[in-house]
Amino acid sequence: MSDTQAIAQGLQTPGDVDIQQLYLVTPRGKIINLDSYLVEFNIYEDIFNKTMTGDILLSDSRNLIKELPILGDEFIVIRIKTPGFDERDIINKTFRITSITDRKTFPSIYILNFTSIEDIMDIVSPIYKSFSGEVSAIVQQIFFDYIQNSKGYVIENLNNETILKNSDKTKIVILTETSNKIKFVSPGWTPFKCLSWLCSRAIPKEGKACNFLFYETNKFFVFGSMETIFRLGRISNYSIGTYHYNPPGVYKTVETNKKMFVIEDLAIISSSNSLDSYSRGHYGSTVFSIDLINKNYEEIIYDHITEYKKYEHLSGLNSFPFYSQPVRNLDSSKIVYINQPGLHSNIEGNANEKYPYIHGNRTSNLFELTNFRMKITIPGRTDIVVGSLMDIIFPEVSPRDDRDITKHEDKLFSGKYLISAIRHKINPVRHYMILEVVKDGLQNDNRPTNPTVFTDVL
């Protein structure tokens, strides 16, 4: 949906939203339409969280919290869509309420906090079982056997209180196939803990970075390396569009399709912190692998400064990091790993034995995602999922004279960004998206560019 003309169809103003369903369903099957009680609701998705969460602020003029009553174990059915978008671009999910907070009595207002149903299923589903095979295949097996669920309730006839269980199942996208095999026994771990552990042992079949994550978007679950997303951004037009920053409330156009790609607010959350990089093993690390079977050890040294160019990055092949040549001692960040080669004799190169070679690679590449983070506010769109890429024209702040009619671009910081977190902020009239976007490197400032004229952008 990155085409501006396609975005504009059906929209009167940026951030228009169609709240098709917003229902509270009690465990006894009673349905309440929350439209007339809604002040605001938020849905959160994050690549570092296994599931989505959210909250809804209600102004309860009918005292539903007592009459139903609302106890904190109900369900919230949400179905929203950006007008004019395809049906596949809706956000449609049933959540489980987990708590009631910030309750006030006069007037009666409170917040219902909710999470994905899969989050509750995970807590009550300890696994006592052995698994064997390729890491990505085991991830699929655990997802289908323990996590996959119906997408929730479908409300078809509110007057007759008709509730149907959605036949559609939650889906998983295996973004990156793995090249290594593993055999392990889950000692009562929950499914999500098993998946987190498998992420830390995964080696990609294509690519070099072991920065695997498992997370939920508003459309599906994802397992894969961030390097795969970066590669997609380089070889294809994998982006939600090009966004430009403009001071709040100042539009240079009345065209909705251009307003949709304006960043309304921008703040830099964090820049590179060399002290954290030293202390947390970003620049490099050492693993002492102790072989209990053969009574010896191996010292595995990982130097990220020399390895950086071997990986795919958001800014392409000519990307350079947020540091130059830091003084470092690779022994300053070290761990001891107990290795038992041949523990599972029928699995050659078991991932447990490969872990000492994965640790430094994974630690440093995931740390890169914290080097430069921004928080931006844009008009809401229901087709965007966390883990997507977007192009941002970062503004140049150097002085220019009155004759300069071009919009200056900071060529170092402009380019592709990874959307690492989304807060969908929705009230009865508008949908905002507050995004956390990250960059793992800077792009070459020497590339040829054509200045962009203000009127062409806005």
C-alpha positions as a LaTeX table, in Angstrom:
\begin{tabular}{lrrr}
\hline
Residue & $x$ (\AA) & $y$ (\AA) & $z$ (\AA) \\
\hline
Met1 & 0.00 & 0.00 & 0.00 \\
Ser2 & 2.94 & 2.34 & $-0.46$ \\
Asp3 & 1.42 & 3.91 & $-3.58$ \\
Thr4 & 0.17 & 7.36 & $-2.58$ \\
Gln5 & $-2.86$ & 7.29 & $-4.87$ \\
Ala6 & $-3.96$ & 3.92 & $-3.44$ \\
Ile7 & $-3.57$ & 5.26 & 0.10 \\
Ala8 & $-5.78$ & 8.27 & $-0.61$ \\
Gln9 & $-8.81$ & 6.31 & $-1.82$ \\
Gly10 & $-11.71$ & 6.57 & 0.60 \\
Leu11 & $-9.99$ & 9.05 & 2.92 \\
Gln12 & $-11.31$ & 12.48 & 3.76 \\
Thr13 & $-8.47$ & 13.38 & 6.12 \\
Pro14 & $-5.26$ & 11.60 & 7.18 \\
Gly15 & $-5.93$ & 9.15 & 9.99 \\
Asp16 & $-9.55$ & 8.41 & 9.15 \\
Val17 & $-10.64$ & 5.14 & 10.72 \\
Asp18 & $-13.62$ & 2.82 & 10.45 \\
Ile19 & $-14.25$ & 1.08 & 13.79 \\
Gln20 & $-16.31$ & $-1.82$ & 12.48 \\
Gln21 & $-16.45$ & $-3.79$ & 15.72 \\
Leu22 & $-15.57$ & $-2.93$ & 19.30 \\
Tyr23 & $-17.33$ & $-5.32$ & 21.65 \\
Leu24 & $-16.90$ & $-6.56$ & 25.18 \\
Val25 & $-17.79$ & $-10.26$ & 25.57 \\
Thr26 & $-18.24$ & $-11.69$ & 29.05 \\
Pro27 & $-17.37$ & $-15.33$ & 29.88 \\
Arg28 & $-21.14$ & $-15.97$ & 30.05 \\
Gly29 & $-21.53$ & $-14.83$ & 26.45 \\
Lys30 & $-23.09$ & $-11.40$ & 27.04 \\
Ile31 & $-22.11$ & $-8.80$ & 24.39 \\
Ile32 & $-21.77$ & $-5.05$ & 24.91 \\
Asn33 & $-21.07$ & $-2.61$ & 22.10 \\
Leu34 & $-18.44$ & $-0.21$ & 23.46 \\
Asp35 & $-18.81$ & 2.51 & 20.80 \\
Ser36 & $-20.78$ & 4.86 & 23.06 \\
Tyr37 & $-18.38$ & 4.37 & 25.99 \\
Leu38 & $-15.11$ & 4.73 & 24.10 \\
Val39 & $-12.69$ & 7.53 & 24.91 \\
Glu40 & $-9.58$ & 5.97 & 23.39 \\
Phe41 & $-7.91$ & 2.63 & 22.91 \\
Asn42 & $-4.34$ & 1.61 & 22.14 \\
Ile43 & $-2.84$ & $-1.50$ & 20.57 \\
Tyr44 & 0.87 & $-2.15$ & 21.01 \\
Glu45 & 3.11 & $-4.36$ & 18.88 \\
Asp46 & 6.85 & $-4.74$ & 19.29 \\
Ile47 & 9.50 & $-6.96$ & 17.68 \\
Phe48 & 10.93 & $-7.62$ & 21.14 \\
Asn49 & 7.55 & $-8.81$ & 22.54 \\
Lys50 & 6.02 & $-12.18$ & 21.77 \\
Thr51 & 2.43 & $-10.89$ & 21.63 \\
Met52 & 0.39 & $-7.74$ & 21.20 \\
Thr53 & $-1.04$ & $-5.90$ & 24.18 \\
Gly54 & $-3.37$ & $-2.94$ & 24.59 \\
Asp55 & $-5.64$ & $-0.85$ & 26.75 \\
Ile56 & $-9.00$ & 0.86 & 26.37 \\
Leu57 & $-10.25$ & 3.92 & 28.26 \\
Leu58 & $-14.00$ & 3.85 & 28.88 \\
Ser59 & $-16.41$ & 6.45 & 30.22 \\
Asp60 & $-18.99$ & 4.22 & 31.85 \\
Ser61 & $-22.24$ & 6.20 & 32.16 \\
Arg62 & $-24.32$ & 3.02 & 32.69 \\
Asn63 & $-22.11$ & 1.53 & 35.40 \\
Leu64 & $-21.35$ & $-1.57$ & 33.32 \\
Ile65 & $-18.48$ & $-2.42$ & 35.63 \\
Lys66 & $-21.07$ & $-3.24$ & 38.32 \\
Glu67 & $-24.07$ & $-4.37$ & 36.29 \\
Leu68 & $-22.34$ & $-6.97$ & 34.09 \\
Pro69 & $-20.08$ & $-7.06$ & 36.16 \\
Ile70 & $-16.67$ & $-6.46$ & 34.56 \\
Leu71 & $-14.19$ & $-8.51$ & 36.58 \\
Gly72 & $-11.08$ & $-8.52$ & 34.39 \\
Asp73 & $-11.45$ & $-11.85$ & 32.56 \\
Glu74 & $-13.61$ & $-10.72$ & 29.63 \\
Phe75 & $-12.77$ & $-10.52$ & 25.93 \\
Ile76 & $-12.42$ & $-7.49$ & 23.67 \\
Val77 & $-13.34$ & $-7.95$ & 19.99 \\
Ile78 & $-11.63$ & $-5.36$ & 17.77 \\
Arg79 & $-12.08$ & $-4.92$ & 14.05 \\
Ile80 & $-10.82$ & $-1.67$ & 12.50 \\
Lys81 & $-9.98$ & $-0.60$ & 8.98 \\
Thr82 & $-8.63$ & 2.43 & 7.17 \\
Pro83 & $-11.40$ & 3.54 & 4.75 \\
Gly84 & $-10.74$ & 2.44 & 1.17 \\
Phe85 & $-8.25$ & $-0.26$ & 2.12 \\
Asp86 & $-8.57$ & $-3.87$ & 1.08 \\
Glu87 & $-10.23$ & $-6.35$ & 3.46 \\
Arg88 & $-6.88$ & $-8.09$ & 3.98 \\
Asp89 & $-5.54$ & $-4.85$ & 5.49 \\
Ile90 & $-7.89$ & $-4.79$ & 8.50 \\
Ile91 & $-6.85$ & $-5.26$ & 12.12 \\
Asn92 & $-9.15$ & $-7.99$ & 13.37 \\
Lys93 & $-8.44$ & $-9.76$ & 16.65 \\
Thr94 & $-9.97$ & $-10.84$ & 19.94 \\
Phe95 & $-7.99$ & $-9.98$ & 23.07 \\
Arg96 & $-8.29$ & $-11.16$ & 26.68 \\
Ile97 & $-8.73$ & $-8.54$ & 29.43 \\
Thr98 & $-6.13$ & $-8.95$ & 32.17 \\
Ser99 & $-6.77$ & $-6.08$ & 34.61 \\
Ile100 & $-8.73$ & $-2.94$ & 35.42 \\
Thr101 & $-6.69$ & 0.14 & 36.33 \\
Asp102 & $-7.02$ & 3.91 & 36.90 \\
Arg103 & $-10.60$ & 3.55 & 38.04 \\
Lys104 & $-12.43$ & 6.72 & 39.10 \\
Thr105 & $-16.01$ & 6.83 & 40.36 \\
Phe106 & $-17.27$ & 10.35 & 39.59 \\
Pro107 & $-17.49$ & 10.22 & 36.64 \\
Ser108 & $-17.04$ & 6.47 & 36.21 \\
Ile109 & $-13.98$ & 6.01 & 34.02 \\
Tyr110 & $-11.40$ & 3.24 & 33.97 \\
Ile111 & $-8.88$ & 1.46 & 31.78 \\
Leu112 & $-9.22$ & $-2.16$ & 30.69 \\
Asn113 & $-5.81$ & $-3.68$ & 29.94 \\
Phe114 & $-5.73$ & $-6.59$ & 27.52 \\
Thr115 & $-3.36$ & $-9.00$ & 25.80 \\
Ser116 & $-3.45$ & $-11.58$ & 23.02 \\
Ile117 & $-5.27$ & $-14.80$ & 23.87 \\
Glu118 & $-2.06$ & $-16.63$ & 22.89 \\
Asp119 & $-0.38$ & $-14.96$ & 25.87 \\
Ile120 & $-2.80$ & $-16.67$ & 28.26 \\
Met121 & $-2.51$ & $-19.99$ & 26.42 \\
Asp122 & 1.27 & $-19.81$ & 26.73 \\
Ile123 & 1.15 & $-19.43$ & 30.52 \\
Val124 & $-1.09$ & $-22.50$ & 30.99 \\
Ser125 & 0.72 & $-24.78$ & 28.50 \\
Pro126 & 4.01 & $-26.05$ & 29.98 \\
Ile127 & 5.78 & $-28.44$ & 27.60 \\
Tyr128 & 7.40 & $-31.70$ & 28.74 \\
Lys129 & 8.56 & $-33.13$ & 25.44 \\
Ser130 & 11.64 & $-33.75$ & 23.29 \\
Phe131 & 12.08 & $-32.06$ & 19.92 \\
Ser132 & 14.44 & $-32.90$ & 17.08 \\
Gly133 & 15.04 & $-31.43$ & 13.63 \\
Glu134 & 15.80 & $-28.13$ & 11.92 \\
Val135 & 15.29 & $-25.14$ & 14.20 \\
Ser136 & 12.75 & $-23.42$ & 11.92 \\
Ala137 & 10.77 & $-26.68$ & 11.60 \\
Ile138 & 10.61 & $-27.06$ & 15.40 \\
Val139 & 9.41 & $-23.45$ & 15.68 \\
Gln140 & 6.53 & $-24.30$ & 13.32 \\
Gln141 & 5.74 & $-27.48$ & 15.23 \\
Ile142 & 5.54 & $-25.69$ & 18.59 \\
Phe143 & 3.44 & $-22.90$ & 17.10 \\
Phe144 & 0.91 & $-25.26$ & 15.51 \\
Asp145 & 0.71 & $-27.64$ & 18.49 \\
Tyr146 & 0.62 & $-25.15$ & 21.37 \\
Ile147 & 0.05 & $-21.55$ & 20.22 \\
Gln148 & $-2.12$ & $-21.47$ & 17.10 \\
Asn149 & $-5.68$ & $-20.56$ & 17.93 \\
Ser150 & $-8.85$ & $-19.21$ & 16.37 \\
Lys151 & $-8.60$ & $-15.48$ & 15.70 \\
Gly152 & $-11.35$ & $-15.10$ & 18.26 \\
Tyr153 & $-15.01$ & $-14.16$ & 18.22 \\
Val154 & $-17.06$ & $-12.92$ & 15.30 \\
Ile155 & $-20.12$ & $-10.85$ & 16.26 \\
Glu156 & $-22.78$ & $-11.32$ & 13.59 \\
Asn157 & $-26.02$ & $-10.18$ & 15.15 \\
Leu158 & $-25.77$ & $-7.99$ & 18.23 \\
Asn159 & $-29.52$ & $-7.80$ & 18.87 \\
Asn160 & $-29.83$ & $-11.57$ & 19.02 \\
Glu161 & $-26.46$ & $-11.82$ & 20.74 \\
Thr162 & $-25.00$ & $-14.10$ & 18.09 \\
Ile163 & $-21.39$ & $-15.06$ & 18.74 \\
Leu164 & $-19.47$ & $-17.28$ & 16.35 \\
Lys165 & $-15.99$ & $-18.67$ & 16.84 \\
Asn166 & $-13.81$ & $-17.46$ & 13.99 \\
Ser167 & $-12.76$ & $-20.37$ & 11.79 \\
Asp168 & $-9.64$ & $-18.49$ & 10.68 \\
Lys169 & $-6.54$ & $-19.51$ & 12.57 \\
Thr170 & $-3.63$ & $-17.34$ & 13.60 \\
Lys171 & $-0.73$ & $-17.73$ & 11.19 \\
Ile172 & 3.04 & $-17.81$ & 11.41 \\
Val173 & 5.44 & $-16.49$ & 8.77 \\
Ile174 & 8.83 & $-18.22$ & 8.70 \\
Leu175 & 10.81 & $-15.29$ & 7.40 \\
Thr176 & 14.18 & $-17.06$ & 7.55 \\
Glu177 & 14.84 & $-20.77$ & 7.12 \\
Thr178 & 17.53 & $-22.16$ & 9.40 \\
Ser179 & 20.49 & $-24.30$ & 8.39 \\
Asn180 & 21.17 & $-26.04$ & 11.69 \\
Lys181 & 19.49 & $-28.88$ & 13.55 \\
Ile182 & 18.84 & $-29.30$ & 17.24 \\
Lys183 & 17.62 & $-31.90$ & 19.68 \\
Phe184 & 16.44 & $-30.84$ & 23.11 \\
Val185 & 13.97 & $-31.69$ & 25.86 \\
Ser186 & 11.68 & $-28.96$ & 27.17 \\
Pro187 & 11.68 & $-29.25$ & 31.00 \\
Gly188 & 8.28 & $-27.64$ & 31.48 \\
Trp189 & 9.08 & $-24.45$ & 29.60 \\
Thr190 & 6.16 & $-22.55$ & 28.12 \\
Pro191 & 5.89 & $-22.45$ & 24.30 \\
Phe192 & 7.15 & $-18.86$ & 24.10 \\
Lys193 & 10.15 & $-19.66$ & 26.30 \\
Cys194 & 10.98 & $-22.57$ & 23.99 \\
Leu195 & 10.74 & $-20.26$ & 20.98 \\
Ser196 & 12.95 & $-17.61$ & 22.62 \\
Trp197 & 15.54 & $-20.28$ & 23.34 \\
Leu198 & 15.39 & $-21.54$ & 19.76 \\
Cys199 & 15.89 & $-17.97$ & 18.47 \\
Ser200 & 19.17 & $-17.84$ & 20.41 \\
Arg201 & 20.34 & $-21.10$ & 18.74 \\
Ala202 & 19.27 & $-20.39$ & 15.14 \\
Ile203 & 21.69 & $-20.05$ & 12.21 \\
Pro204 & 20.25 & $-18.69$ & 8.93 \\
Lys205 & 20.31 & $-20.79$ & 5.78 \\
Glu206 & 20.83 & $-17.58$ & 3.81 \\
Gly207 & 22.74 & $-14.68$ & 5.35 \\
Lys208 & 25.20 & $-14.43$ & 8.23 \\
Ala209 & 23.55 & $-12.53$ & 11.10 \\
Cys210 & 21.98 & $-14.64$ & 13.88 \\
Asn211 & 19.64 & $-11.84$ & 15.02 \\
Phe212 & 16.53 & $-14.06$ & 15.10 \\
Leu213 & 13.36 & $-12.86$ & 16.80 \\
Phe214 & 9.83 & $-14.22$ & 17.31 \\
Tyr215 & 7.01 & $-11.68$ & 17.61 \\
Glu216 & 3.36 & $-10.96$ & 16.82 \\
Thr217 & 2.13 & $-8.37$ & 14.35 \\
Asn218 & $-1.49$ & $-7.28$ & 13.85 \\
Lys219 & $-1.74$ & $-9.81$ & 10.98 \\
Phe220 & 0.42 & $-12.82$ & 11.93 \\
Phe221 & 3.32 & $-14.14$ & 14.02 \\
Val222 & 6.86 & $-13.92$ & 12.64 \\
Phe223 & 10.01 & $-15.97$ & 13.12 \\
Gly224 & 13.15 & $-14.84$ & 11.35 \\
Ser225 & 16.30 & $-12.77$ & 11.34 \\
Met226 & 16.28 & $-9.00$ & 11.03 \\
Glu227 & 18.99 & $-9.36$ & 8.39 \\
Thr228 & 16.40 & $-10.99$ & 6.11 \\
Ile229 & 14.23 & $-7.86$ & 6.36 \\
Phe230 & 17.26 & $-5.68$ & 5.61 \\
Arg231 & 18.04 & $-7.77$ & 2.53 \\
Leu232 & 14.45 & $-7.45$ & 1.31 \\
Gly233 & 14.82 & $-3.69$ & 1.62 \\
Arg234 & 17.90 & $-3.75$ & $-0.58$ \\
Ile235 & 16.73 & $-6.04$ & $-3.36$ \\
Ser236 & 13.07 & $-4.97$ & $-3.57$ \\
Asn237 & 10.74 & $-2.07$ & $-2.84$ \\
Tyr238 & 10.04 & $-3.42$ & 0.63 \\
Ser239 & 8.81 & $-0.25$ & 2.30 \\
Ile240 & 5.54 & 1.29 & 3.48 \\
Gly241 & 6.48 & 4.51 & 1.67 \\
Thr242 & 8.66 & 7.61 & 1.96 \\
Tyr243 & 7.84 & 9.95 & 4.86 \\
His244 & 8.95 & 13.55 & 5.39 \\
Tyr245 & 9.07 & 15.50 & 8.63 \\
Asn246 & 7.05 & 18.70 & 8.85 \\
Pro247 & 6.54 & 20.97 & 11.89 \\
Pro248 & 3.25 & 20.24 & 13.71 \\
Gly249 & 0.17 & 21.82 & 12.16 \\
Val250 & 2.03 & 23.20 & 9.14 \\
Tyr251 & 0.94 & 21.64 & 5.86 \\
Lys252 & 2.09 & 22.90 & 2.49 \\
Thr253 & $-0.65$ & 21.02 & 0.65 \\
Val254 & $-4.33$ & 20.16 & 0.91 \\
Glu255 & $-3.87$ & 16.82 & $-0.87$ \\
Thr256 & $-4.69$ & 13.89 & 1.42 \\
Asn257 & $-2.35$ & 11.49 & $-0.39$ \\
Lys258 & 0.60 & 13.76 & 0.46 \\
Lys259 & $-0.51$ & 14.51 & 4.02 \\
Met260 & $-0.59$ & 10.75 & 4.70 \\
Phe261 & 3.19 & 10.67 & 4.31 \\
Val262 & 3.99 & 13.57 & 6.62 \\
Ile263 & 5.67 & 12.90 & 9.99 \\
Glu264 & 3.72 & 15.05 & 12.43 \\
Asp265 & 6.13 & 14.69 & 15.34 \\
Leu266 & 9.69 & 13.43 & 15.58 \\
Ala267 & 11.95 & 12.86 & 18.58 \\
Ile268 & 15.26 & 11.06 & 18.85 \\
Ile269 & 14.98 & 8.56 & 21.72 \\
Ser270 & 18.59 & 7.45 & 21.85 \\
Ser271 & 21.83 & 7.70 & 19.96 \\
Ser272 & 24.86 & 5.45 & 20.21 \\
Asn273 & 26.25 & 5.04 & 23.72 \\
Ser274 & 29.85 & 3.82 & 23.69 \\
Leu275 & 29.82 & 3.00 & 27.41 \\
Asp276 & 26.91 & 0.59 & 26.90 \\
Ser277 & 28.65 & $-0.83$ & 23.85 \\
Tyr278 & 31.76 & $-1.62$ & 25.88 \\
Ser279 & 29.93 & $-3.11$ & 28.86 \\
Arg280 & 27.41 & $-5.20$ & 26.92 \\
Gly281 & 29.73 & $-6.78$ & 24.38 \\
His282 & 28.62 & $-4.81$ & 21.35 \\
Tyr283 & 32.10 & $-4.31$ & 19.92 \\
Gly284 & 33.11 & $-7.90$ & 20.55 \\
Ser285 & 33.15 & $-10.72$ & 23.08 \\
Thr286 & 34.81 & $-13.97$ & 24.09 \\
Val287 & 33.24 & $-17.34$ & 24.87 \\
Phe288 & 35.14 & $-20.01$ & 26.81 \\
Ser289 & 33.56 & $-23.27$ & 25.69 \\
Ile290 & 34.26 & $-25.99$ & 28.30 \\
Asp291 & 34.11 & $-29.53$ & 26.88 \\
Leu292 & 33.08 & $-31.78$ & 29.77 \\
Ile293 & 33.33 & $-34.95$ & 27.69 \\
Asn294 & 36.85 & $-34.54$ & 26.32 \\
Lys295 & 38.16 & $-32.46$ & 29.26 \\
Asn296 & 39.36 & $-29.44$ & 27.28 \\
Tyr297 & 38.22 & $-25.97$ & 26.35 \\
Glu298 & 38.11 & $-23.62$ & 23.37 \\
Glu299 & 38.34 & $-19.84$ & 23.32 \\
Ile300 & 36.00 & $-18.32$ & 20.69 \\
Ile301 & 36.71 & $-14.66$ & 19.99 \\
Tyr302 & 34.20 & $-12.48$ & 18.13 \\
Asp303 & 35.22 & $-9.01$ & 16.87 \\
His304 & 32.19 & $-7.11$ & 15.58 \\
Ile305 & 34.26 & $-4.21$ & 14.25 \\
Thr306 & 35.87 & $-6.47$ & 11.65 \\
Glu307 & 32.71 & $-8.52$ & 11.03 \\
Tyr308 & 30.33 & $-5.57$ & 10.48 \\
Lys309 & 30.79 & $-5.41$ & 6.70 \\
Lys310 & 29.89 & $-9.08$ & 6.29 \\
Tyr311 & 26.24 & $-8.48$ & 7.23 \\
Glu312 & 23.29 & $-6.91$ & 5.45 \\
His313 & 22.33 & $-3.50$ & 6.84 \\
Leu314 & 19.41 & $-1.11$ & 6.41 \\
Ser315 & 21.56 & 1.41 & 4.56 \\
Gly316 & 22.80 & $-1.16$ & 2.04 \\
Leu317 & 26.19 & $-2.56$ & 1.23 \\
Asn318 & 28.00 & 0.76 & 1.73 \\
Ser319 & 26.61 & 1.24 & 5.23 \\
Phe320 & 29.00 & 2.25 & 7.98 \\
Pro321 & 28.40 & 1.95 & 11.75 \\
Phe322 & 27.75 & 4.54 & 14.45 \\
Tyr323 & 31.37 & 4.28 & 15.58 \\
Ser324 & 34.81 & 4.45 & 13.98 \\
Gln325 & 37.61 & 2.38 & 15.55 \\
Pro326 & 36.85 & 2.08 & 19.26 \\
Val327 & 39.58 & 0.88 & 21.59 \\
Arg328 & 38.41 & $-2.47$ & 22.86 \\
Asn329 & 39.46 & $-5.52$ & 24.82 \\
Leu330 & 37.48 & $-8.55$ & 23.70 \\
Asp331 & 38.06 & $-10.19$ & 27.08 \\
Ser332 & 36.12 & $-7.41$ & 28.80 \\
Ser333 & 32.88 & $-9.16$ & 27.82 \\
Lys334 & 33.15 & $-12.90$ & 28.23 \\
Ile335 & 31.01 & $-15.86$ & 29.20 \\
Val336 & 31.71 & $-19.49$ & 30.07 \\
Tyr337 & 29.64 & $-22.07$ & 28.20 \\
Ile338 & 29.47 & $-25.73$ & 29.21 \\
Asn339 & 29.58 & $-27.87$ & 26.08 \\
Gln340 & 28.72 & $-31.58$ & 25.89 \\
Pro341 & 29.54 & $-32.72$ & 22.34 \\
Gly342 & 27.86 & $-35.92$ & 21.24 \\
Leu343 & 25.13 & $-35.63$ & 23.86 \\
His344 & 22.66 & $-36.34$ & 21.07 \\
Ser345 & 24.76 & $-38.58$ & 18.84 \\
Asn346 & 22.21 & $-38.73$ & 16.01 \\
Ile347 & 22.22 & $-34.93$ & 15.49 \\
Glu348 & 25.35 & $-33.78$ & 13.72 \\
Gly349 & 26.37 & $-30.23$ & 14.64 \\
Asn350 & 23.66 & $-29.92$ & 17.28 \\
Ala351 & 22.80 & $-26.24$ & 17.85 \\
Asn352 & 23.83 & $-26.58$ & 21.50 \\
Glu353 & 27.38 & $-27.24$ & 20.31 \\
Lys354 & 27.17 & $-24.29$ & 17.87 \\
Tyr355 & 26.06 & $-21.79$ & 20.50 \\
Pro356 & 29.58 & $-20.53$ & 21.38 \\
Tyr357 & 29.90 & $-19.41$ & 17.74 \\
Ile358 & 26.42 & $-17.81$ & 17.69 \\
His359 & 26.66 & $-15.83$ & 20.94 \\
Gly360 & 28.87 & $-12.92$ & 19.82 \\
Asn361 & 27.24 & $-12.66$ & 16.40 \\
Arg362 & 23.74 & $-12.48$ & 17.91 \\
Thr363 & 24.63 & $-10.16$ & 20.81 \\
Ser364 & 26.31 & $-7.56$ & 18.60 \\
Asn365 & 23.78 & $-7.61$ & 15.76 \\
Leu366 & 20.82 & $-7.21$ & 18.12 \\
Phe367 & 22.63 & $-4.40$ & 19.91 \\
Glu368 & 22.91 & $-2.58$ & 16.57 \\
Leu369 & 19.11 & $-2.14$ & 16.69 \\
Thr370 & 19.48 & 0.11 & 19.74 \\
Asn371 & 22.14 & 2.45 & 18.35 \\
Phe372 & 19.81 & 5.04 & 16.83 \\
Arg373 & 16.11 & 5.12 & 17.75 \\
Met374 & 13.46 & 7.69 & 16.93 \\
Lys375 & 9.82 & 8.10 & 17.93 \\
Ile376 & 7.62 & 9.48 & 15.17 \\
Thr377 & 3.90 & 10.15 & 14.84 \\
Ile378 & 2.16 & 9.56 & 11.54 \\
Pro379 & $-1.48$ & 9.22 & 10.38 \\
Gly380 & $-2.80$ & 5.74 & 11.11 \\
Arg381 & $-2.96$ & 2.94 & 8.56 \\
Thr382 & $-4.25$ & $-0.56$ & 9.24 \\
Asp383 & $-2.03$ & $-2.16$ & 6.58 \\
Ile384 & 1.22 & $-1.54$ & 8.47 \\
Val385 & 2.75 & $-4.20$ & 10.73 \\
Val386 & 5.70 & $-4.05$ & 13.07 \\
Gly387 & 8.89 & $-5.30$ & 11.43 \\
Ser388 & 8.19 & $-3.37$ & 8.22 \\
Leu389 & 10.61 & $-0.89$ & 6.66 \\
Met390 & 9.94 & 2.76 & 5.89 \\
Asp391 & 11.93 & 5.44 & 4.09 \\
Ile392 & 12.46 & 8.68 & 6.02 \\
Ile393 & 13.83 & 11.92 & 4.62 \\
Phe394 & 15.67 & 13.14 & 7.71 \\
Pro395 & 15.77 & 16.96 & 7.82 \\
Glu396 & 19.03 & 18.86 & 7.48 \\
Val397 & 19.36 & 21.44 & 10.25 \\
Ser398 & 22.33 & 23.42 & 8.94 \\
Pro399 & 21.70 & 27.12 & 8.11 \\
Arg400 & 20.63 & 28.17 & 4.62 \\
Asp401 & 19.86 & 31.52 & 3.09 \\
Asp402 & 16.48 & 32.81 & 1.88 \\
Arg403 & 17.26 & 32.02 & $-1.75$ \\
Asp404 & 17.48 & 28.31 & $-1.02$ \\
Ile405 & 14.07 & 26.85 & $-1.87$ \\
Thr406 & 15.08 & 23.20 & $-1.48$ \\
Lys407 & 14.25 & 20.96 & 1.43 \\
His408 & 17.64 & 19.96 & 2.79 \\
Glu409 & 18.14 & 16.27 & 3.43 \\
Asp410 & 20.55 & 14.87 & 5.99 \\
Lys411 & 22.05 & 12.22 & 3.76 \\
Leu412 & 23.71 & 10.38 & 6.61 \\
Phe413 & 20.52 & 9.72 & 8.58 \\
Ser414 & 17.98 & 9.58 & 5.75 \\
Gly415 & 17.07 & 6.26 & 4.21 \\
Lys416 & 15.44 & 3.07 & 5.38 \\
Tyr417 & 14.38 & 2.51 & 8.98 \\
Leu418 & 13.02 & $-0.60$ & 10.68 \\
Ile419 & 9.71 & $-0.17$ & 12.52 \\
Ser420 & 10.54 & $-1.87$ & 15.81 \\
Ala421 & 7.36 & $-0.90$ & 17.72 \\
Ile422 & 3.91 & 0.52 & 16.96 \\
Arg423 & 1.34 & 2.13 & 19.20 \\
His424 & $-2.01$ & 2.33 & 17.41 \\
Lys425 & $-3.80$ & 5.20 & 19.17 \\
Ile426 & $-7.46$ & 5.28 & 18.19 \\
Asn427 & $-10.33$ & 7.49 & 19.30 \\
Pro428 & $-13.82$ & 7.73 & 17.74 \\
Val429 & $-12.62$ & 10.10 & 15.01 \\
Arg430 & $-8.94$ & 9.47 & 14.33 \\
His431 & $-6.22$ & 6.83 & 14.17 \\
Tyr432 & $-2.64$ & 7.88 & 14.99 \\
Met433 & 0.41 & 5.67 & 14.88 \\
Ile434 & 3.32 & 6.37 & 17.19 \\
Leu435 & 6.23 & 4.40 & 15.80 \\
Glu436 & 9.61 & 3.54 & 17.22 \\
Val437 & 12.00 & 3.28 & 14.28 \\
Val438 & 15.62 & 2.15 & 14.39 \\
Lys439 & 18.65 & 2.33 & 12.15 \\
Asp440 & 21.67 & 0.01 & 12.39 \\
Gly441 & 24.09 & 2.12 & 10.36 \\
Leu442 & 24.60 & 5.30 & 8.36 \\
Gln443 & 24.45 & 5.60 & 4.60 \\
Asn444 & 27.23 & 6.97 & 2.46 \\
Asp445 & 27.05 & 10.77 & 2.34 \\
Asn446 & 28.78 & 10.87 & $-1.04$ \\
Arg447 & 25.97 & 9.39 & $-3.10$ \\
Pro448 & 24.58 & 11.70 & $-5.83$ \\
Thr449 & 21.24 & 13.28 & $-4.93$ \\
Asn450 & 18.81 & 15.68 & $-6.51$ \\
Pro451 & 17.42 & 18.30 & $-4.12$ \\
Thr452 & 13.76 & 17.85 & $-3.33$ \\
Val453 & 11.60 & 20.94 & $-3.66$ \\
Phe454 & 9.23 & 21.73 & $-0.79$ \\
Thr455 & 6.18 & 21.77 & $-2.99$ \\
Asp456 & 7.06 & 18.40 & $-4.49$ \\
Val457 & 7.12 & 16.82 & $-1.05$ \\
Leu458 & 4.23 & 18.57 & 0.66 \\
\hline
\end{tabular}
